[in-house]
Amino acid sequence: MTSIGPGVYELRESDDRTWYRVIYFSKVADTIYILHCFEKKTSKTSKPDIETAKLRLKRVRTRLAEEKK
């Protein structure tokens, strides 16, 4: 999902009732960081969900940079 950042991907699934999404960041060794997971009624990802994932990605990158020091 380039709208959130490089290395960020989305896993999608749906059933008769709703859509399910998991947004994750996985370009760090063997670790997958789940940034956001949620249910929704439409196929489009809302701006608040995208902003939540962006904020969490920023926190992950900050923590990883601090660990390298």
C-alpha positions as CSV (number, residue, x, y, z in Angstrom):
1,M,0.0,0.0,0.0
2,T,2.0,2.9,-1.3
3,S,-0.5,5.3,0.2
4,I,0.9,4.3,3.6
5,G,4.5,3.7,2.8
6,P,7.1,1.5,1.1
7,G,7.1,-2.1,2.3
8,V,3.5,-1.9,3.5
9,Y,1.1,-4.6,2.3
10,E,-2.6,-5.3,2.7
11,L,-4.3,-8.7,3.2
12,R,-8.0,-8.7,2.2
13,E,-10.8,-11.2,2.8
14,S,-14.6,-10.9,2.7
15,D,-17.6,-12.9,3.4
16,D,-21.4,-12.2,2.9
17,R,-21.4,-9.9,5.8
18,T,-18.3,-7.7,5.7
19,W,-14.8,-7.0,4.4
20,Y,-11.7,-7.8,6.6
21,R,-8.3,-6.1,6.3
22,V,-4.9,-6.5,7.7
23,I,-2.3,-3.9,6.9
24,Y,1.3,-5.0,7.7
25,F,4.9,-4.0,7.3
26,S,7.3,-6.8,6.6
27,K,10.7,-5.6,5.3
28,V,12.6,-6.1,8.6
29,A,14.5,-9.4,8.8
30,D,12.0,-12.2,9.6
31,T,9.5,-10.0,11.5
32,I,6.1,-9.0,10.3
33,Y,4.6,-5.9,12.0
34,I,0.9,-5.7,12.0
35,L,0.0,-2.0,11.7
36,H,-3.8,-2.2,11.6
37,C,-6.6,-4.8,11.3
38,F,-10.3,-4.1,11.0
39,E,-13.7,-4.9,9.5
40,K,-15.6,-2.7,7.1
41,K,-18.7,-2.7,5.1
42,T,-17.2,-1.5,1.7
43,S,-14.2,-2.4,-0.3
44,K,-12.6,1.0,0.0
45,T,-10.2,1.7,2.9
46,S,-11.2,4.8,4.9
47,K,-8.9,7.7,5.6
48,P,-9.0,7.2,9.4
49,D,-7.8,3.6,8.9
50,I,-5.0,4.7,6.5
51,E,-3.9,7.4,9.0
52,T,-3.9,4.8,11.8
53,A,-1.6,2.6,9.8
54,K,0.7,5.5,8.9
55,L,1.1,6.5,12.5
56,R,1.9,3.0,13.6
57,L,4.4,2.6,10.8
58,K,6.1,5.7,11.9
59,R,6.3,4.3,15.5
60,V,7.7,1.0,14.2
61,R,10.4,2.8,12.2
62,T,11.3,5.0,15.1
63,R,11.6,2.1,17.4
64,L,13.8,0.1,14.9
65,A,16.0,3.2,14.4
66,E,16.5,3.4,18.2
67,E,17.3,-0.3,18.4
68,K,20.1,0.2,15.9
69,K,21.9,2.8,18.0
